[in-house]
Amino acid sequence: MRDLVTGDEGLVVSDNTTSIFAYGWRPDSTALVYDYGCGLYEVSRDGTNVRLLWNENCRLEPSVNPVDGRLAFASAAADVGLLVSDSEPSSVNVAKIPGTHPGQHDPVWSPDGEWIQFSDNDAGTNLFRIRPDGTGSTPLTAFTGTDVIHGPGAWTADGSQIVIPATIQGTNGLYWVNVDGSGYSLLRANAGGPDYDGVGSVNTGYQPGAAVRLVGSMPSDGSTRVSLWVSTNQVLFTRSILP
């Protein structure tokens, strides 16, 4: 984790035996929720207080509702789709999102906590949004053939668009996707090197007009702004950072 004010970086979770597919900040930014193996865990931002939240039927790819702390996550079970739970998941409050099915993955809450975007691999790789009660299911893309979304998208701060890493018609890059399903556009093409395969968080403060700065820092000593973009890693802000 990197503190953008001080520039300090620290290791939060370290284990080479398995992968972490997704993680998200608690609403108060004091802890992260992440998947590990087939369970969901929480860890304080200083790397202490690791605890298991839930480990039934292999739960993966958690996203934290930024308003009320509810969780959304996927399941590796053959008969389950996407799920939601309270901030502390249990057998009492974990519930399947109606209308979802196996093969749907990478759920991400919207900034207002009302919607969940997710990917579906049934017919190519496409992006959808849905409310946690299963209503309002909307396809946002209709990619076919070799077009592919490489990872979960990130909502813009005003909730009107989602930024996805994708390869579309042979061009790898970052794309805007309109959440009303009206289309998509290229935001930034990959100029070379590894494919863009993750976005993390890009909600750096909404402003009308030109696109907001995605990832960068303005040093306190007035020196040149430094890009923090890393093509193969996710960067997750705790909160909006004004351009």
RAGI-V997239 format. One record per residue. RES is the residue in one letter. PHI is phi as a letter, one per 40 degrees, with the letter a starting at -180 (* if undefined). Layout:
res: <RES	RES>
phi: <PHI	PHI>
//
This chain:
res: <M	R	D	L	V	T	G	D	E	G	L	V	V	S	D	N	T	T	S	I	F	A	Y	G	W	R	P	D	S	T	A	L	V	Y	D	Y	G	C	G	L	Y	E	V	S	R	D	G	T	N	V	R	L	L	W	N	E	N	C	R	L	E	P	S	V	N	P	V	D	G	R	L	A	F	A	S	A	A	A	D	V	G	L	L	V	S	D	S	E	P	S	S	V	N	V	A	K	I	P	G	T	H	P	G	Q	H	D	P	V	W	S	P	D	G	E	W	I	Q	F	S	D	N	D	A	G	T	N	L	F	R	I	R	P	D	G	T	G	S	T	P	L	T	A	F	T	G	T	D	V	I	H	G	P	G	A	W	T	A	D	G	S	Q	I	V	I	P	A	T	I	Q	G	T	N	G	L	Y	W	V	N	V	D	G	S	G	Y	S	L	L	R	A	N	A	G	G	P	D	Y	D	G	V	G	S	V	N	T	G	Y	Q	P	G	A	A	V	R	L	V	G	S	M	P	S	D	G	S	T	R	V	S	L	W	V	S	T	N	Q	V	L	F	T	R	S	I	L	P>
phi: <*	b	c	c	c	c	g	c	b	a	c	c	b	b	a	c	c	a	b	b	c	a	a	a	c	c	d	c	g	c	a	b	b	a	c	a	g	b	b	b	b	b	a	c	c	c	g	c	f	c	a	c	c	a	a	c	f	f	c	b	f	c	b	b	c	c	c	b	g	c	b	b	a	b	b	c	c	c	b	b	b	c	b	b	a	c	c	b	c	a	c	c	b	c	b	c	c	d	g	c	a	d	g	c	a	f	c	a	c	c	d	c	g	b	b	b	c	a	b	b	c	c	b	g	b	b	b	b	b	a	c	c	c	g	c	g	d	b	c	b	b	a	c	b	g	c	c	a	c	c	a	c	c	b	c	c	c	c	g	c	a	b	c	b	c	a	b	b	f	g	b	c	i	b	b	c	b	c	c	c	g	c	i	a	a	c	c	a	c	c	c	h	g	c	c	c	b	a	b	g	b	b	c	b	h	c	b	c	g	c	d	c	c	c	b	a	b	b	d	c	c	g	c	d	d	b	c	b	c	b	c	b	b	c	b	b	c	c	a	c	b	c	c>
//
